[in-house]
Amino acid sequence: MPFRVSIQVLCLCLVFTTRSTIPACAFQAASLWRTRHAPLCSVTLGPTGAGSQEQHDEGNGALVTVVVERVASHTVMPSALAAHGKLLKNTNFQPVKFIPPSEEVSFHVVVGRSPEREPVLAFVGPDIAAGKPGSRIQVPTGVVLPRPESLSLEECILLPYHAVSLLPPLMRAGIHGGEGSSGPASSKVCIVTGCGPAAIFAIQVLRAWGCRVVGVSRRNLDALLKAGAEEAIDCRTTSFSERVPEYAAVVDTVGTDTEGLAANLLRYKKAAYVSTMPSATRRMQAQGLLQAASTFASVFWGKPDLALTDAHWLPEKLGMDVISYVLRLAEAKHVVLPLAPPSLDDYMDGVVWAKDSETQARFGFPAPLPEEGLTEAFLSRFQKRMEGEKEQ
């Protein structure tokens, strides 16, 4: 036992001293892909991500040449992405209709330029041969977007990842911006957990949509307020459900629906649950502390274990709408994405979140209805809690 503990402490020290230098992407290689050169789309996002878009897929069958500058591969959850693009399997790289929600999919981004030196952003499938910076590739025009010169290469790589992780599930839950939105302004209150890049991005997008945002974290509360949150709650001392009796959604960047959070939120709060927990952090929580430290170390030494998955996602029209929309937000400075990589602090935010000793629900999230066999003390506390929420 002492030996095991000492190893964990050693790994923790290693991660704390190296996390600031971990690459911003879980997997990066000098690679390629690109398509079409056209003005940024004029997008109005609706409930499904569909909307009016000028100049999108004209000449979709044509190929364009892209000069590769940088390429990155992310892993994302397939939830809500099927309607926004193609799901592919490694066996023959042909589209499939369904991929289990628990199976991650790879998402490939290429930053490059047209032969005329105009900056572009492209999205490709795994069957496209990888190339080195400076090499030329040909891709369909429908998967290429112009990229604003004001954005750095790192922003262009990370913004599409955050866009497809957050916007599709939010819009599926009925929370969206633009025409057709059911009162996105002050009538909707959203809770955002965590204080990492995913949380900052979520707060900024929701504020751009006119939503009121409450941040919940164990640290860096000032960063949440700076990002646009109306209030920042310390999850260690205050229940956000008691502080904010009514809200439309919880965007959880430090956890997943492992304790029936989505069902409880819908049943007791009529609120949606959206997890945008980064893939690296999700895997680390599942692996445990020792393996998590090993994952951080492998990324630091240039050997990330977040390699390509057996499934892939290639954006189509709706997916391109979402990414184009976020690029516009970033160009207008409505979204300023922190470029900090995943850190041990982000991992610990979810691990140390306090839980109810009897229901195992995370503190702040609504507890399940009591069932037979629970203690009388718990039944009394639950009844008082429900009565207090009704009065408010």
C-alpha positions in Angstrom: 0.0 0.0 0.0 2.7 2.6 0.9 4.4 1.8 -2.4 1.2 2.4 -4.4 0.5 5.7 -2.7 4.1 6.9 -3.2 3.7 6.2 -7.0 0.5 8.2 -7.1 2.1 11.1 -5.3 5.0 11.0 -7.7 2.7 11.1 -10.7 0.8 14.0 -9.2 4.0 16.0 -8.8 5.0 15.2 -12.3 1.6 16.4 -13.7 1.6 19.6 -11.6 5.0 20.5 -12.9 4.3 19.8 -16.5 0.7 20.5 -17.2 1.3 24.0 -18.4 3.3 22.7 -21.3 0.9 20.0 -22.5 -0.1 20.5 -26.2 -3.4 22.2 -26.7 -4.7 19.2 -28.7 -4.8 15.6 -27.6 -3.4 14.6 -31.0 -1.6 16.8 -33.5 0.4 15.9 -36.5 1.7 17.8 -39.5 -1.2 16.9 -41.8 -3.8 18.2 -44.2 -7.2 18.6 -45.7 -9.2 21.4 -47.1 -12.0 22.7 -49.3 -13.8 25.6 -50.7 -13.0 29.2 -50.6 -16.0 31.5 -50.1 -17.1 34.4 -47.8 -18.1 33.5 -44.3 -21.7 32.1 -44.2 -24.5 34.2 -42.9 -26.1 31.8 -40.4 -29.1 31.9 -38.2 -29.2 28.9 -35.9 -32.6 27.3 -35.3 -33.7 24.4 -33.0 -31.8 21.8 -35.1 -29.0 23.9 -36.3 -30.7 24.5 -39.6 -31.1 28.1 -40.8 -30.7 30.4 -43.7 -27.3 30.2 -45.2 -26.0 32.0 -48.2 -23.3 30.5 -50.3 -22.8 27.2 -48.7 -22.8 24.1 -50.9 -22.7 25.5 -54.4 -20.5 23.2 -56.5 -20.4 20.6 -53.8 -19.1 18.0 -56.2 -16.1 20.1 -57.2 -12.6 19.7 -55.6 -10.4 22.5 -54.5 -6.7 22.5 -53.6 -5.5 23.3 -50.1 -2.0 24.0 -49.0 -1.6 22.4 -45.6 -0.3 24.4 -42.6 -1.4 22.3 -39.7 -3.8 19.4 -38.9 -5.3 18.1 -35.7 -7.6 15.2 -34.7 -10.0 15.5 -31.8 -12.3 12.9 -30.2 -15.9 13.9 -29.6 -19.1 12.1 -28.4 -21.5 11.2 -31.3 -24.5 12.5 -29.4 -26.6 14.8 -31.5 -24.0 14.8 -34.3 -25.7 12.4 -36.7 -27.9 15.1 -38.1 -25.0 17.4 -38.5 -22.7 15.2 -40.6 -21.7 11.6 -41.6 -20.7 8.9 -39.1 -18.0 6.7 -40.6 -16.5 3.4 -39.5 -12.9 2.3 -40.1 -13.8 -0.9 -41.8 -14.6 0.7 -45.2 -15.0 4.4 -44.3 -18.6 4.2 -45.4 -21.4 6.1 -43.6 -23.3 4.3 -40.9 -26.6 5.2 -39.3 -25.8 4.6 -35.7 -22.8 4.6 -33.4 -23.3 3.8 -29.6 -23.5 7.0 -27.6 -20.7 5.8 -25.4 -18.3 5.3 -28.3 -16.1 8.3 -29.2 -15.6 9.5 -32.7 -12.6 11.2 -34.3 -13.0 14.6 -35.8 -10.3 15.9 -38.2 -9.5 19.6 -38.7 -7.1 21.0 -41.3 -5.8 24.6 -41.2 -4.4 25.7 -44.5 -4.5 28.2 -47.4 -5.8 28.2 -50.9 -3.2 28.3 -53.8 -4.0 32.1 -53.8 -2.9 32.3 -50.2 -6.3 32.9 -48.7 -6.7 31.3 -45.3 -9.1 28.3 -45.1 -10.3 25.7 -42.7 -11.2 22.1 -43.9 -12.7 19.0 -42.4 -11.8 15.5 -43.8 -12.4 11.9 -43.3 -9.8 9.3 -42.3 -9.5 8.0 -45.8 -7.7 11.2 -46.9 -3.9 10.6 -47.0 -2.1 12.7 -44.5 0.6 15.1 -45.6 3.2 17.4 -44.3 3.0 21.2 -43.9 3.4 22.7 -47.3 1.9 19.7 -49.1 -1.2 20.1 -51.3 -4.4 18.2 -51.0 -7.7 18.2 -52.9 -10.9 18.1 -51.0 -14.6 18.7 -51.8 -15.7 22.4 -51.7 -18.5 21.6 -49.3 -16.2 20.9 -46.3 -14.1 24.1 -46.5 -14.7 27.4 -44.7 -12.7 30.6 -44.9 -11.0 31.4 -41.6 -10.6 34.9 -40.2 -7.1 36.2 -40.3 -7.6 37.6 -36.9 -7.7 34.0 -35.4 -4.6 32.1 -34.5 -3.9 28.6 -35.8 -4.6 27.2 -32.3 -8.0 29.0 -32.1 -8.9 27.6 -35.6 -8.1 24.1 -34.4 -9.9 24.3 -31.1 -13.0 26.4 -32.0 -14.6 23.7 -34.3 -14.1 21.1 -31.5 -15.8 23.2 -28.9 -18.5 24.2 -31.4 -19.6 20.6 -32.3 -19.3 19.5 -28.6 -21.6 22.2 -27.3 -24.0 23.6 -29.9 -25.7 20.5 -31.3 -26.8 19.1 -27.9 -27.9 22.5 -26.7 -30.0 23.1 -29.8 -31.5 19.6 -29.5 -32.5 20.7 -26.0 -34.3 23.7 -27.4 -31.7 26.3 -26.4 -30.3 28.2 -29.3 -29.8 31.7 -30.8 -31.2 33.6 -33.7 -34.7 33.7 -35.3 -37.1 31.1 -34.2 -35.6 30.8 -30.7 -38.1 30.5 -28.0 -37.1 33.5 -26.0 -33.4 33.1 -25.7 -32.9 36.4 -23.8 -33.5 36.9 -20.1 -36.2 34.2 -20.0 -33.6 31.4 -20.1 -31.2 30.7 -17.3 -28.4 28.2 -17.8 -26.0 26.6 -15.3 -22.4 26.0 -16.4 -20.1 23.8 -14.2 -16.3 24.0 -14.2 -13.9 26.8 -15.1 -11.8 25.3 -17.9 -11.8 26.3 -21.6 -15.0 24.3 -22.2 -16.8 26.2 -19.5 -15.6 29.6 -20.6 -16.6 28.8 -24.2 -20.1 27.7 -23.0 -20.6 30.9 -21.0 -19.6 33.1 -23.9 -21.9 31.4 -26.4 -24.9 31.4 -24.1 -24.3 35.1 -23.4 -24.1 35.8 -27.1 -27.5 34.1 -27.4 -28.9 36.4 -24.7 -29.2 33.7 -22.0 -28.5 34.5 -18.3 -25.6 32.3 -17.1 -24.7 31.1 -13.6 -21.2 29.5 -13.2 -20.5 26.8 -10.7 -17.0 25.8 -9.7 -14.7 25.1 -6.8 -12.1 27.5 -8.1 -11.4 30.5 -10.4 -14.9 32.1 -9.8 -13.6 35.4 -11.0 -12.8 33.8 -14.4 -16.5 32.8 -14.7 -17.7 36.3 -14.0 -15.2 37.7 -16.5 -16.4 35.4 -19.2 -20.0 36.8 -18.7 -21.6 34.8 -15.9 -24.1 36.8 -13.9 -23.1 34.9 -10.7 -20.4 32.5 -9.8 -21.3 29.9 -7.1 -18.8 27.9 -5.1 -20.0 24.3 -5.5 -18.4 23.3 -2.2 -20.6 25.5 -0.1 -23.7 26.4 -2.0 -26.3 24.3 -3.9 -26.9 25.9 -7.3 -30.4 24.4 -7.4 -31.3 26.1 -4.1 -29.6 29.4 -5.1 -31.2 29.3 -8.6 -34.6 27.6 -8.3 -35.5 27.7 -12.0 -33.1 27.1 -14.9 -33.4 25.7 -18.4 -30.2 23.7 -18.7 -27.0 22.5 -17.1 -23.9 22.5 -19.2 -21.6 20.1 -17.4 -17.9 20.5 -18.4 -16.5 18.4 -15.5 -18.8 15.4 -15.4 -21.1 13.1 -17.4 -24.5 11.5 -16.9 -23.2 8.7 -14.7 -25.7 9.0 -11.9 -28.9 9.7 -13.9 -28.3 13.5 -13.8 -30.2 14.0 -17.0 -33.3 12.2 -15.9 -33.4 13.9 -12.5 -32.9 17.4 -14.0 -35.7 16.8 -16.5 -38.0 15.3 -13.9 -37.6 17.7 -11.1 -36.4 20.9 -12.8 -37.7 20.5 -16.4 -34.2 21.3 -17.4 -31.9 19.8 -20.0 -28.5 18.2 -19.2 -25.6 18.7 -21.7 -22.2 17.3 -21.0 -19.3 18.9 -22.8 -16.6 17.3 -20.7 -13.4 17.1 -22.8 -12.5 13.7 -24.0 -9.1 13.6 -22.3 -10.7 14.5 -18.9 -13.5 12.0 -19.4 -11.0 9.2 -20.0 -8.9 10.2 -17.0 -11.9 10.1 -14.6 -12.7 6.6 -15.9 -9.1 5.4 -15.5 -8.4 6.7 -12.0 -5.7 8.9 -10.6 -2.7 6.8 -11.4 -3.7 6.1 -15.0 -4.8 9.8 -15.4 -1.3 10.9 -14.4 0.1 8.5 -17.0 -2.1 10.0 -19.7 -0.9 13.5 -18.9 2.7 12.3 -19.0 2.2 10.5 -22.4 0.7 13.7 -23.9 3.6 15.8 -22.5 6.2 13.4 -24.0 4.6 13.5 -27.4 2.9 10.1 -27.2 -0.7 10.8 -26.5 -2.9 7.8 -25.9 -5.9 9.6 -27.3 -5.3 8.1 -30.7 -7.8 7.9 -33.6 -10.9 5.9 -32.8 -12.6 3.3 -34.9 -15.4 5.7 -35.7 -15.2 9.2 -37.4 -17.4 12.2 -37.9 -17.4 14.3 -41.0 -19.5 17.5 -40.9 -22.1 18.2 -43.6 -24.3 21.3 -44.1 -25.7 21.5 -40.6 -22.3 20.8 -39.0 -20.7 23.4 -41.2 -23.4 25.9 -40.2 -22.5 25.4 -36.6 -18.7 25.8 -37.1 -19.2 28.8 -39.4 -21.4 30.5 -36.8 -18.8 30.0 -34.0 -16.1 31.4 -36.3 -18.2 34.5 -36.7 -18.7 34.8 -33.0 -14.9 34.5 -32.5 -14.2 37.0 -35.2 -16.6 39.5 -33.6 -14.8 38.8 -30.2 -18.0 37.4 -28.6 -16.0 34.3 -28.0 -12.4 34.5 -26.8 -11.3 31.0 -26.2 -8.7 30.2 -23.5 -5.9 28.2 -25.2 -4.9 26.4 -22.0 -4.6 22.6 -22.4 -6.4 20.2 -20.1 -4.9 20.2 -16.7 -5.0 18.1 -13.5 -7.2 20.8 -12.0 -9.8 20.2 -14.7 -9.6 16.5 -13.9 -9.9 17.1 -10.1 -12.9 19.5 -10.5 -15.1 16.5 -11.3 -13.4 14.0 -9.0 -13.7 16.0 -5.8 -17.2 17.3 -6.4 -19.1 16.6 -3.2 -21.9 14.0 -3.3 -24.9 13.3 -1.1 -23.9 10.4 1.2 -27.3 8.7 0.8 -28.3 9.4 -2.8 -24.8 9.8 -4.3 -26.1 12.8 -6.4 -23.6 15.5 -7.0 -24.1 18.4 -4.6 -26.4 21.0 -6.2 -28.0 18.6 -8.7 -31.6 17.6 -7.8 -31.8 14.3 -5.8 -33.9 11.4 -7.0 -37.3 10.8 -5.5 -37.0 8.8 -2.2 -37.8 5.1 -2.4 -38.8 2.7 0.3 -36.0 1.7 2.6 -34.4 5.2 2.9 -34.0 6.6 6.3 -36.6 8.7 7.9 -34.2 11.6 8.3 -33.6 11.6 4.5 -37.3 11.6 3.8 -37.8 14.5 6.1 -34.9 16.5 4.5 -36.2 15.7 1.0 -39.7 16.8 1.8 -38.5 20.1 3.2 -36.3 20.7 0.2 -39.2 20.2 -2.2 -41.6 22.3 -0.2 -39.0 25.1 0.0 -38.6 25.0 -3.8 -42.3 25.2 -4.4 -42.6 28.2 -2.1 -39.9 30.0 -4.0 
